[in-house]
Amino acid sequence: MQISANNPTRKSWLPVSEGCDFPIQNIPFGVFLTKDDIITIGTRIGEYVIDLGAFHQLGYFKGIPLTDDMFMQDSLNDFISDGRKTWRLVRNRIADVFDAKNPALRDNAKHKEVIIFDIKDVEMLLPINVGDYTDFYSSKEHATNVGLMFRGKENALMPNWLHVPVGYHGRSSSIVVSGTSIRRPYGQTLPAGEENPIFGPSQKVDMELETAFITTDVNNLGEPVPVNEASEYIFGMVLFNDWSARDIQKWEYVPLGPFMGKNFASTMSPWIVTMDALEPFRCEGPKKEFKPLPYLQQKGKDTSYDIKLQAFLTTENGESNLLTETNFKYMYWSMSQQLAHHTVNGCNVRAGDLMGSGTISGPTKDSFGSMLELTWGGKEPLTLKDGSTRTFFNDGDKVILKGYCTKDNVRIGFGNCSGKLLPPVKYKFPI
């Protein structure tokens, strides 16, 4: 089925400013709360949000087999479960209805009044009910940098890293939508030169500049998914900040890896950009240093996506500071390889499961995806516009991730993924 929604010459009758992340070629999916406290599923064009529940009830999806309440829910999970054919039909229909040449809704004032909202008049919610969350570790540059800092040049990459997409299971309950403030976490840390740990607020709260992909129902328990079929089960992508407490993480991670240093919060952007929308931005990924085992051998060259990524720090005085610029195309392991590896042992993956990319770093210092790397473990502080410095984040700092693709005069973006770091909670009992 053709992806007619991607036509780069298509224009919408809704105004879209130049450089906007959400032209009619995007049509992402999200969940929002109206000022009348109604939760509904929607999409976005320009600075307008479209209520797909009302859109459906008023007959604009006629001919597409959808349940009556498909878009009148508090998550996208059921829609995602319907599979790629439904996603494509729905997205193509939305593009047709909002095409500048189509008068059906454009000239119907009553329908527009209940379907279209200004983005300023709604509150974006977490778009999916995250059942399970896996975080990969698939940027070679990031893994090498961390290894250099903690293990030295000779052991920078662990022996398995170039043969297997390394990952760990994270905590889905603490995934929050963009705009949610984050409390500085408490935990055990081991001060330099000491033999025994202490307890208190983390002094090294960091970001991880990531993306994440969301799956549909992939497989039954015990049934692996072939790497060259895996892309059929990926609904779309979001920006993802996997907040990290580096001092807590350093003390706890041997022998079983991240736990308390990671599970206190992860922030995701509210709009899921579909893989169909990202199809024009496919590109070649990094060459493999070793030929992967057969179950990870992916056909074709264009296994990655040219997605430009940025991280900003806004201080309490409101000044914005660009921290880094990198690109998703640097990812060593592709999303299809990650999903194939995830299921090769028979692990079942379900609709609404979220797979983090791991920190995405590029080859140069200004393209590193974490403060750990940007300040090289705190040894090289960053100087901000106001003259203050950072090794890690201060209370009151707001971290904003952005991502977008450009081609044929079309920009497809993700919007913002933001979170503000607040002081730690005050315990009411002895700690």
KOLMIKOL-989276 format. One record per residue (C-alpha): residue in one letter; x, y, z. Coordinates in steps of 0.02 Angstrom, whole numbers, padded with zeros to 5 digits, always signed. Layout:
BEGIN
aXYZ...
end
This chain:
BEGIN
m+00000+00000+00000q+00068+00170-00052i+00112+00295+00085s+00019+00441+00005a+00034+00543+00165n+00220+00566+00129n+00194+00664-00033p+00321+00806-00013t+00218+00926-00119r+00061+00908-00013k+00001+01062+00082s-00127+01076+00221w-00269+01199+00239l-00212+01217+00420p-00072+01346+00433v+00102+01271+00459s+00248+01389+00490e+00415+01362+00407g+00528+01250+00509c+00384+01173+00606d+00409+00993+00661f+00231+00946+00614p+00188+00975+00431i+00051+00872+00350q+00184+00743+00300n+00215+00699+00483i+00046+00653+00561p+00112+00584+00727f+00000+00507+00859g-00024+00557+01041v-00146+00568+01186f-00207+00733+01258l-00323+00809+01388t-00442+00946+01332k-00488+01096+01439d-00653+01005+01471d-00553+00863+01552i-00586+00741+01411i-00446+00621+01366t-00433+00576+01183i-00312+00515+01051g-00255+00639+00922t-00132+00694+00791r-00049+00861+00756i-00027+00977+00608g+00065+01141+00638e+00008+01214+00803y-00157+01122+00798v-00210+00958+00879i-00341+00850+00793d-00460+00750+00902l-00466+00582+00813g-00608+00521+00923a-00721+00660+00858f-00648+00641+00683h-00697+00457+00684q-00871+00485+00758l-00910+00614+00624g-00873+00488+00486y-00705+00542+00418f-00633+00365+00434k-00778+00288+00337g-00724+00129+00249i-00580+00093+00368p-00619-00051+00488l-00601+00029+00659t-00694-00003+00822d-00808+00139+00875d-00701+00180+01027m-00531+00157+00944f-00479+00338+00972m-00582+00372+01128q-00457+00293+01247d-00318+00349+01363s-00180+00259+01268l-00131+00211+01091n-00105+00028+01135d-00262-00040+01048f-00229+00062+00891i-00049+00002+00888s-00111-00179+00907d-00210-00162+00744g-00050-00167+00643r+00035-00080+00498k-00109-00091+00373t-00224+00005+00491w-00090+00132+00537r-00059+00170+00353l-00243+00181+00306v-00277+00301+00451r-00127+00410+00417n-00164+00420+00231r-00346+00467+00266i-00296+00606+00386a-00177+00676+00255d-00316+00672+00124v-00444+00761+00235f-00323+00897+00286d-00255+00921+00110a-00274+01101+00053k-00379+01045-00097n-00506+00945+00006p-00657+01048+00063a-00746+00910+00162l-00687+00967+00334r-00604+01128+00281d-00772+01207+00241n-00872+01129+00384a-00863+01254+00528k-00966+01148+00650h-00856+00995+00629k-00696+01096+00641e-00754+01168+00806v-00759+00996+00890i-00613+00915+00798i-00476+01047+00800f-00392+01121+00954d-00252+01246+00977i-00100+01157+01049k-00098+01286+01191d-00271+01230+01247v-00228+01047+01279e-00116+00950+01397m-00012+00811+01320l-00012+00645+01412l+00095+00488+01403p+00040+00414+01235i+00055+00230+01279n+00031+00114+01426v+00210+00051+01435g+00203-00133+01477d+00389-00169+01469y+00541-00059+01441t+00710-00116+01375d+00858+00001+01359f+00993-00045+01235y+01175+00011+01233s+01200+00025+01045s+01307+00179+01012k+01486+00122+00985e+01555+00296+01019h+01461+00308+01185a+01509+00133+01241t+01691+00168+01195n+01694+00333+01288v+01622+00257+01446g+01743+00111+01433l+01891+00229+01413m+01842+00323+01570f+01811+00171+01680r+01919+00032+01608g+02055+00113+01502k+02101+00104+01318e+02140-00082+01313n+01969-00133+01382a+01859+00009+01318l+01735-00107+01231m+01689-00270+01315p+01723-00425+01206n+01537-00458+01171w+01490-00280+01120l+01530-00295+00933h+01437-00462+00921v+01275-00431+01016p+01154-00284+01045v+01181-00262+01232g+01031-00208+01335y+00948-00215+01505h+00770-00214+01571g+00717-00045+01641r+00574+00015+01750s+00417+00062+01650s+00323+00139+01798s+00442+00288+01806i+00429+00335+01621v+00347+00507+01615v+00288+00623+01479s+00386+00777+01426g+00361+00925+01542t+00358+00821+01701s+00482+00881+01833i+00607+00757+01905r+00667+00747+02085r+00852+00726+02120p+00865+00545+02181y+00939+00475+02340g+01050+00323+02346q+01212+00243+02401t+01375+00310+02331l+01558+00274+02365p+01660+00435+02389a+01832+00438+02310g+01963+00357+02420e+01836+00281+02540e+01802+00098+02577n+01622+00114+02637p+01473+00194+02551i+01370+00342+02609f+01186+00382+02581g+01118+00545+02513p+01060+00641+02359s+01152+00601+02198q+01281+00733+02154k+01298+00676+01973v+01128+00681+01890d+01148+00662+01703m+01046+00650+01543e+01053+00517+01411l+01009+00583+01237e+00912+00438+01163t+00770+00390+01050a+00652+00245+01081f+00541+00139+00972i+00369+00070+01013t+00314-00103+00958t+00151-00183+00910d+00112-00364+00958v+00267-00449+00892n+00270-00635+00935n+00206-00774+01043l+00310-00839+01186g+00447-00951+01115e+00439-00885+00936p+00589-00781+00876v+00562-00641+00748p+00675-00640+00594v+00781-00483+00580n+00715-00443+00406e+00535-00449+00467a+00563-00351+00628s+00527-00179+00551e+00347-00231+00519y+00318-00232+00706i+00387-00060+00746f+00251+00074+00757g+00356+00230+00780m+00486+00326+00876v+00498+00456+01015l+00636+00558+01095f+00692+00485+01260n+00795+00553+01405d+00847+00410+01518w+00900+00512+01669s+01050+00439+01760a+01130+00461+01930r+01310+00422+01885d+01378+00411+02062i+01241+00289+02116q+01263+00192+01954k+01452+00176+01975w+01435+00099+02148e+01295-00022+02105y+01323-00080+01926v+01445-00223+01963p+01394-00363+01940l+01217-00345+01870g+01215-00174+01788p+01103-00019+01810f+00968-00015+01943m+00936+00131+02062g+01047+00247+01960k+00925+00233+01814n+00752+00185+01874f+00703+00349+01958a+00642+00432+01797s+00645+00425+01607t+00563+00561+01501m+00482+00530+01331s+00413+00652+01204p+00222+00650+01186w+00207+00626+00997i+00249+00458+00919v+00318+00486+00744t+00275+00334+00638m+00404+00235+00543d+00302+00273+00386a+00334+00459+00413l+00520+00423+00436e+00533+00311+00282p+00603+00449+00167f+00747+00477+00289r+00821+00303+00286c+01010+00299+00271e+01157+00182+00286g+01214+00136+00460p+01393+00109+00520k+01490-00036+00445k+01506-00186+00560e+01680-00229+00620f+01631-00414+00629k+01502-00504+00524p+01355-00533+00642l+01286-00706+00672p+01154-00756+00542y+01004-00705+00648l+01072-00525+00652q+01118-00511+00468q+01004-00378+00396k+00972-00359+00209g+00999-00194+00121k+01107-00044+00161d+00979+00084+00221t+00954+00011+00395s+00965+00174+00491y+00884+00347+00489d+00957+00520+00468i+00882+00600+00624k+00970+00755+00689l+00969+00761+00879q+01005+00904+01001a+01009+00931+01188f+00988+01100+01273l+01005+01158+01452t+00893+01302+01509t+00951+01380+01672e+00835+01457+01801n+00867+01629+01726g+00789+01565+01563e+00946+01558+01456s+00956+01414+01333n+01124+01328+01306l+01156+01203+01167l+01246+01055+01247t+01267+00937+01100e+01216+00894+00923t+01221+00715+00862n+01128+00598+00744f+01033+00434+00756k+01131+00368+00606y+01282+00338+00718m+01192+00192+00802y+01296+00034+00776w+01151-00088+00799s+00988-00053+00704m+00814-00060+00780s+00776-00219+00681q+00933-00301+00749q+00886-00248+00925l+00710-00320+00908a+00773-00481+00826h+00897-00506+00966h+00766-00466+01098t+00655-00607+01033v+00784-00736+00976n+00772-00828+01142g+00583-00832+01129c+00546-00677+01233n+00374-00611+01185v+00356-00425+01145r+00187-00339+01153a+00098-00183+01092g+00157-00031+01188d+00326-00103+01236l+00462+00029+01229m+00641+00000+01173g+00769+00136+01213s+00916+00158+01097g+01041+00194+01234t+01140+00355+01235i+01176+00414+01057s+01349+00490+01036g+01441+00544+00880p+01627+00541+00838t+01669+00716+00901k+01661+00791+01075d+01522+00912+01028s+01416+00762+00975f+01425+00663+01138g+01254+00617+01211s+01283+00634+01399m+01362+00753+01523l+01472+00608+01579e+01555+00616+01408l+01541+00802+01374t+01635+00842+01535w+01737+00681+01531g+01679+00619+01699g+01674+00794+01773k+01856+00835+01736e+01816+00961+01598p+01669+01072+01653l+01559+01157+01525t+01544+01347+01535l+01368+01414+01503k+01315+01582+01431d+01291+01658+01604g+01469+01611+01655s+01419+01469+01769t+01489+01296+01742r+01419+01119+01743t+01493+00947+01760f+01322+00872+01793f+01152+00955+01818n+01103+01077+01955d+00932+01087+02038g+00826+01203+01932d+00909+01153+01767k+00789+01107+01627v+00849+00982+01497i+00767+00987+01325l+00796+00859+01187k+00748+00895+01006g+00753+00791+00849y+00708+00812+00666c+00740+00753+00487t+00747+00858+00328k+00734+00809+00144d+00647+00879-00011n+00600+01038+00084v+00505+00932+00212r+00549+00934+00397i+00484+00794+00507g+00514+00824+00692f+00473+00754+00862g+00438+00914+00960n+00519+00934+01130c+00565+00808+01264s+00593+00911+01421g+00611+00890+01607k+00665+01004+01750l+00773+00938+01892l+00703+00982+02063p+00786+00967+02235p+00771+00799+02323v+00619+00764+02429k+00634+00792+02616y+00619+00627+02708k+00503+00621+02859f+00599+00478+02937p+00782+00446+02979i+00892+00397+02833
end
